[in-house]
Amino acid sequence: MKLLTTNYLTCAIKACRTSPLSFPLHFKDAELVQETLEANPTFIRNILPRIEWPALVTTATELGFTTLPPTKPEGDELTDELVAELHTLLVETQVISGKLVCGACGHEYNIHEGIANFLLPNHLV
């Protein structure tokens, strides 16, 4: 599961849909792997407006990436160095195993071999 994907995920439980705490989901016991891929600065610059920056900063900080600016970079603030760092974080970094945890209800979604299981038991649907 690439970190870019987690910027679009929220808790699947109905009761959490209205809670601001259900996004972003928080990693627990995450095992990370980095795969070197060809950089595509155009992709990073085009995807940036669609990124929820506070959620990305929270996720990055929880996983030990602490060099992101607190506010979304715009214009001249988006340097080639920052684009390269975002490429590494969003595209090259993958979570192989661990859990995604909802901040509202505490439900844990297991991640196994890079795939998160969002199927809910019947009592939570």
DAVENCOR-V343363 format. One line per field, one symbol per residue. ss: DSSP state (H for helix, E for strand, C for the rest). phi: phi as a letter, one per 30 degrees, with the letter a starting at -180 (. if undefined). psi: psi as a letter, one per 20 degrees, with the letter a starting at -180 (. if undefined). Layout:
# DAVENCOR-V343363
ss = ???
phi = ???
psi = ???
This chain:
# DAVENCOR-V343363
ss = CEHHHHCCCCCCCHHHCCCHHHCCCEEEEEEEEECCCCCCHHHHHHHHHHCCHHHHHHHHHHCCCCCCCCCCCCHHHCCHHHHHHHHHHHHHEEEEEEEEECCCCCCEEEEECCEECCCCCHHHC
phi = .ddedddccbdddedcdcddddbddcdbhdccbccdbddbeddddddedcddeeddddddddcjcccdddcddbhdddddddddddddddcddbcdakbccdddcidccdcbhicdccdcdedcd
psi = oqhhhiijqrpipghihipiiipqqpqplpoqppppqpqnhggghhhghipnghggggggghjjojjqqhqpqqcihnrhghggghggghghpqohrbqpppigijqpoqppkjppojpqqhii.
